[in-house]
Amino acid sequence: MKMRRKYFYILCCLLFSSANLPAQNETASYEEALKLIEVWLDAQKDFEDIPGISASIVEDQKLLWSGAVGSANPESNAPFTEATLCSICSISKLFTSVAIMKLYDDGKLRLDDRLADLLPAYDLKQQFPDSGPITVRTLLTHSSGLPREAGYPYWTGPDFPFPSTEEIDARLSEQESLYPASTYFQYSNLALTLLGEIVTEISGIPYETFVQQNILTPLNLSDTRPEMPESLYGSELAIGYSALNRGGEREKVAFFQANGITPAAGFTSNVTDLGRFASWQFRLRESKTAEILKPATLKYMQSVHWTNPNWKTTWGLGFRVYKGPNGTTWAGHGGSCPGYRSSFEMDLKNKRGYSVMINSSGTNPMKYVMGMHAILTKMTKKGSETETAPDASKKDLSEYLGYYNPMPWSSEEYIGSWDGDLVILNLPSDKPADAMTKFRYIEGDTFRRVRGDGTLGETLVFERDETGKITRYSQHGNYTLRINR
């Protein structure tokens, strides 16, 4: 199934862009990078036997690209699109965290308020007499020492019996802390669930109503809901599938509703709405006026507030905050619910946000975020000083583009264009930017590999049939055949 895509790519913005955007002479590479992302995602969907994948990329207030491959419902052949809804599971925690910080901005709670003082229903046993207090701050940073889950087996199939808020509270007295507060990072759905209960307790209105009125509606996130809309299941809401079994099959996962766990794991959305959510954050960080939150409050949330003793895990207030692959600060969250995986990540300095949704378990959406980022970074980076800039006007490369068969040595290759050069992308690949090789046009149907230092290496020669169509290429004296699609 071909990728559905949107390009909100405006040349004038590139001509007068900041250093964060591609330079004027890299316009072609920027668009060509997005084409390679489409090709890569489409191949990964097939080779990993994933029902459907959607993704989006925003740069500040612009949607650079969004698209999807595969099916939202293989039984009815409903296509997966960028508008397809999925469970975003733990990305829900970001909306809960923003709700808490909205109450903080309004002076209705403090980060060091004790959980027991804010929530009358709370009576979980603290088994460490020397523990510090469990506070709003420790709940947001997963350093409270609380158990990971409420006292029910709701991640257990086939029915996934998510409890109500009343049921969660009724069993708090049967649970106890795992660690003293502010000692270790312990990811906790229970902690964020209790923060949702605090929103209800402090605001005086249901959690879902507060989030809708104070976050979703003001940001025009019309496709984001604090529930799984059952009436849309199998059409606009993708059906979820399991991880691959030993037989290489994925089983359909039963529909679920997170109920009382909603503040931690119950939302649905699509990659378009999450792109808007990212753009709001980039906008607010640069603003001087409040928009739902004060600018300083959002920046505070996206600063590191907890570092685990092993120095490997860092967390903000609700956000995972970490050093990204380009050395800048990133913030975001992942999601994993029965039949769905998702990732929402933002490069804060460069104002670029990535969203990925998959309707199957056992997959890694963060791989796709970092793959897209790496392709854009590589394809928009200026070449080395020793590399001679190609004259893109001297050769039409379109007839060489397409898929090639390198079997039995590897699965597939795609040859695309790259600012006047050709690029071979090996498929599938967990790290697509590392799986690319550039080739410079020389003459006729001959190209030469562009080495890392910009000098030219071995030749690659395309061959044609009697009608003039490209049928294969030769490299190192061996042939790779073209795949007709």
SEVOTI-133275 format. One record per residue (C-alpha): x, y, z. Coordinates in steps of 0.001 Angstrom, whole numbers, padded with zeros to 6 digits, always signed. Each point is the difference from the previous one (the first is absolute). Example, Ala and Ser with C-alpha at 12.3 -4.5 7.8 and 13.67 -1.06 7.14 Angstrom:
<atoms>
+012300-004500+007800 +001370+003440-000660 
</atoms>
This chain:
<atoms>
+000000+000000+000000 +001446+003311-001042 +000857+002597+002579 -002482+002795+000455 +001822+003203+000563 -000298+003715+000527 +002755+002478-000712 -000326+003318+001721 +003320+001046-001344 +000335+003668-000946 +003041+001146-001959 -000056+003522+001355 +000332-001335+003544 +003163-001807-001032 +001438+003042-001736 -000267+002064+003164 +000298-002752+002591 +002043-000179+003148 +002989-002299+000318 -002386-002732+001112 -001510-000300-003492 +001630-001328-003158 +001948+002526-002030 -001272+001310-003337 +002104-002363-002126 -001286-002970+001974 -003657+000400-000993 +000010-003137-002161 +001644-002110+002679 -002597+001064+002545 -002890-001282-002096 +001970-003003-001157 +000683-000908+003624 -003736-000196+000621 -000365-002314-002987 +002657-002299+001472 -001860+000030+003323 -003132-001169-001811 +001885-002766-001766 +001665-001117+003234 -003221-000095+002044 -001808-001903-002748 +002766-002602-000120 +000189-000361+003782 -003762-000570+000127 +000312-002940-002376 +003220-001521+001291 -001122+000243+003642 -003537-001125-000883 -001601+003023+001678 -003686+000668-000786 +000373+003771-000191 +002318+002908+000792 -000727+003728+000005 +002465+002805+000626 +000320+003764-000074 +002801+002545+000162 -000484+003623+001040 +002503+002815+000024 -001144+002695+002394 -003444+001030-001322 +000244-001814-003350 -001030-003547-000769 +002866-001163-002195 -001478-003378-000791 -002499-002599+001112 -000845-003363-001454 -000958-003586+000607 +000392-003492-001400 -001936-003191+000534 -003431-000705+001395 -002029+001167+002987 -002195-003079-000352 +001349-002817-002188 -003363-001783+000166 -001775+002825-001817 +003031+001410-001834 -000499+003354+001746 +003140+002000-000833 +002322+001411+002629 +000272+003763-000511 +001509+002902+001892 -003504+000615+001389 -000361-003556+001348 -000503-000114+003762 +002021-002259+002280 +000379-000504+003708 +002890+002236+001045 +000161-001693+003385 +002688+001623+002164 +000204+003149-002126 -003252+000644+001905 +002245+000828+002960 +001079+003226-001710 -003572+001301-000037 -000366-000920+003676 +003270+001770+000783 -001100+003146-001843 -003293-000104+001940 +001891-000174+003293 +002248+002880-000998 -003040+002032-001038 -001229-000358+003583 +003524+000929+001158 -000042+003154-002134 -003409+000886+001399 +001352-000261+003541 -002182-002957+000921 +002810-002390+000906 +003752-000046+000572 +002487-002519-001341 +001102-000891+003517 -003525-000547+001286 -000322-003459+001514 -002126-002555-001814 -001712-000979+003265 -001044+003624+000598 -001497+000433-003473 -001816-003312-000437 -002217-001160+002874 -000344-003495-001532 +003736-000612+000151 +000983-002562+002658 +002779-002078-001580 +002427-001386+002587 +003389+001679+000253 +002277-002871+001011 +003088+002199+000498 -000251+002092+003196 +002931+002171-001047 -001491+000822-003412 -000444+003587-001061 -003465+001167-001064 -001776-001142-003142 -000776+003275-001755 -001422+001267-003260 +003582+000466-001200 +001033-003585+000756 -003121-001313-001734 +000799+002018-003137 +003617-001216-000056 -000758-003666+000798 +002159+000257+003110 -002805-000437+002557 +000853-003609+000816 -003577-001064-000787 -000701-003320-001738 -000066+000008-003765 -003668-000991-000160 -003288+000185+001874 -001092-003231+001684 -001602-001649-003032 +001313-002163-002917 -001211+002369-002727 +002887-000686-002387 -001054-003649-000132 -001893-001235-003051 -002198-000935-001532 -002417+002393+001732 +002305+002594+001646 -002141+000699+003097 +000790+003675+000609 -001475+001089+003360 -002153+003015+000753 +001282+002861+002135 -002036-001311+002915 +001523-003462-000366 +003515+001445-000150 -000541+001988+003192 -001570-002990+001756 +003200-002022-000346 +002522+002703+000853 +000044-001202+003603 +001063-003451-001224 +003087+001399-001742 +003251+001363+001367 +002880+002112-001239 +002869-001693-001815 +002722+002462+001005 +000428+003069+002187 -001115+003098-001865 +002671+001866-002011 +002332-003003-000080 -000418-001711-003377 -001762+000499-003284 -002939-002411-000092 -002335+000538-002921 -003510+000019+001438 -003379-000034-001697 -001474+000150+003489 +001777+003306+000668 -001452+001701-003093 -003394-001543+000672 +000013+001618+003451 +001008+003312-001570 -003125-000268-002122 -002013-000499+003161 +001642+003111+001445 -001152+001972-003061 -003575-001059+000750 +000335+000689+003726 +001545+003466-000370 -002021+001234-002980 -003351-001339+001175 -000840-001394-003461 +000728-003415-001562 +003537-000492-001284 -001195-000569-003574 -002048+003208+000054 +002914+002038+001354 +002369-001255-002699 -002558+000579-002755 -000825+003545+001121 +003497+001147+000910 +002267-001794-002495 -001629-001831-002897 -002601+002579-001027 +002280+003073+000297 +002664-001739-002107 -002550-001221-002561 +001041-003610+000566 -003311-001274-001312 +001306-003517-000657 +001455-000473+003483 -002269-001591+002598 +000387-001272+003591 -001570-003298-001076 -000065-002671-002698 -003004+000954-002184 -001619-003409-000480 -002380+001214-002724 +003031+000774-002199 +001796-003302+000669 +001030-001686-003239 -000568+003086-002139 +001487+003271+001261 +001483-001756+003048 +002511-002650-001043 -000344-003558+001240 +002968-001060+002106 +002029-003149-000558 +002390-002029+002125 +003720-000522-000291 +001137-002643-002493 -000366-003566+001226 +002407-002780-000892 -002008-000708-003124 +000571+003555-001223 -003617+001053+000579 -001618+002840+001905 -003253-000615+001840 -002818+002524+000290 -000060+001579+003476 -003314+000555+001778 -001400+003500+000307 +000646+001560+003408 -000856+003124+001964 +002531+001266+002559 -002726+001172+002404 +001634+001210+003235 +003488-000286-001535 -000925+002591-002669 +002281+002778+001373 +002954-002359-000490 -000984-001953-003094 -003499+000633-001360 +000240+002602-002792 -000360-000399-003761 +001341+002375-002624 +001617+000117-003426 +003359+001250-001240 -001533+003212-001363 -001340+001025+003397 +003250-000915+001723 +001761+002222-002521 -002231+002869+001111 +000788-000858+003604 +003715+000293-000774 -000454+003297-001867 -001823+001455+003012 +002991-000841+002175 +002513+001533-002409 -002206+003097-000216 -000458+000322+003747 +003704-000424+000739 +000704+003116-002107 -003022+001995+001190 -000227+002733+002634 -003649-000695+000799 -001806-002991+001438 -001833-002487-002199 -001515-002629+002298 +003289+000088+001944 +002489+002766+000631 +003042-000276-002293 +002292-000355+003005 -002123-002853+001331 +000341-002071-003165 +003752+000626-000089 +000151-001075+003636 -001843-003222-000829 +002482-000728-002786 +003044+000452+002235 +001572-002965+001776 -001526-000423+003468 +001116-003543+000714 +003196-001867-000822 +000162-003634+001026 +002998-001060+002106 +001412-001867-003026 -000058+003282-002013 -001765-001786-002881 -003579+001193+000529 -001006+003658+000091 -003531+001318+000342 -001771+003331+000057 -003454+000756+001364 -002003-002571-001938 +002373+000078-002976 +002878-002313-000700 +002864+002477-000469 +003245-001206-001531 +002983+000841-002152 -000928-000684-003618 +002146-001388-002823 +001044+003509-001076 +001083+000926+003536 -003005+002246+000666 -002702-000425+002625 -002960-002114-001058 -003280-000499+001842 -002881-002362-000609 -001629-003262+000954 -000706-003439-001401 -003114-002116+000205 -000663-003743+000132 -003500-001426+000438 -001511-003331-001093 +000312+000035-003797 +001512+003470-000366 +003390+001716+000190 +000657+003733-000336 +002698+002606+000455 -000061+003790+000328 +003410+001694+000072 +001177+003598-000339 +003411+001486-000752 -000506+003137+002078 +002858+002085-001359 -000732-000643-003660 -003786+000067+000520 -000610-003246-001806 -002596-002479+001202 -000571-003606-001041 -003050-002192+000579 -000383-003689-000861 -002935-002380+000520 -000108-003744-000661 -002971-002320+000427 +001933-002990+001298 +002012-000943+003057 +003562-001264-000060 +001274+002855-002137 +002196+002976+000845 -001406+003381-001110 +003033+001843+001371 +002008-001698-002743 -002160+001772-002574 +000301+003365+001741 +003768-000234+000027 +000096-001402-003532 -002006+002925-001370 +002118+002453+001951 +003227-001567-001278 -001141+000103-003631 -000975+003667+000240 +003224+000854+001798 +002176-001811-002520 -001837+001184-003074 -000051+003662+001029 +003584+000146+001214 +002462+001869-002189 +002601-002095-001717 +003674+000037+000925 +002253+002736-001288 +001898-002424-002247 -003152-001182-001756 -000695+001573-003368 -003591+001250-000165 -001930-001868-002728 -001649+001736-002901 -003504-001410+000415 -001091+001465-003357 +002394-002092-002089 -001744-003325+000517 -003598-001133+000448 +000228-002652+002718 -003660-001042+000007 +000464-003008-002295 +002404-001621+002493 -002283+000342+003024 -001835-002993+001398 +000448-003377+001653 +002768-002526-000671 +000510-003626+001019 +003311-000833+001750 -001078-003516+001011 +001259-002230+001514 +002367+002409+001744 -002605+002420+001308 -003736+000500-000356 -000505+003087-002150 +001495+003293-001120 -001616+003280-000900 +001823+002520-002163 -001126+003558+000546 +001268+003474-000856 +001980+002208+002327 +000758+003565-001077 +001360-001022-003410 +001424-003343+001146 -001470-003466+000285 -000343-001713+003352 -000404-003730+000591 -002041-000822+003103 +000232-003595+001212 -003325-001393+001236 -001012-000878+002635 +002207+001896+002434 -000300+000983+003650 +002332+002927-000717 -000864+001261-003487 +002419+002930-000021 +002861-002454+000488 -001395-002197-002783 +000395+002672-002713 +002750+000282-002578 +000367+002982-002343 +001070-000206-003642 +001119+002940-002197 -000869+000183-003712 +003047-000215-002271 -001161-000591-003578 -002385-002159-001988 -001455-002506+002467 +003063+000030+002243 +000104+001219+003604 +002667-000127+002713 -000418-000502+003727 +000462+003120+002137 +002262-000858+002913 -000381+001495+003475 +002749+002532-000683 -001657+001137-003239 +002409-001762-002355 -001272-002438-002620 +000299-003788+000213 -001038-002959-002133 -002339+000182-002979 -003614-001070-000337 -001228-000474-003554 -003649-000379-001023 -000966-002173-002957 -002990+000248-002345 -002081-002373-002098 -000662+000397-003711 -002752+002539+000717 +002331+002177+002070 -001506-000833+003401 +002288-000471+003003 +000044-003710+000918 +002938-000397+002399 +003197+001515+001261 +003527-001327+000243 +002316+000557+002958 +003276-001801+000714 -000700-002093-003097 -003296-001377+001330 -003621+000803-000849 -003080+001124+001917 -003313-000250-001837 -002701+002645-000034 -003391-000908+001518 -002942+001143-002131 -002801+001429+002147 
</atoms>
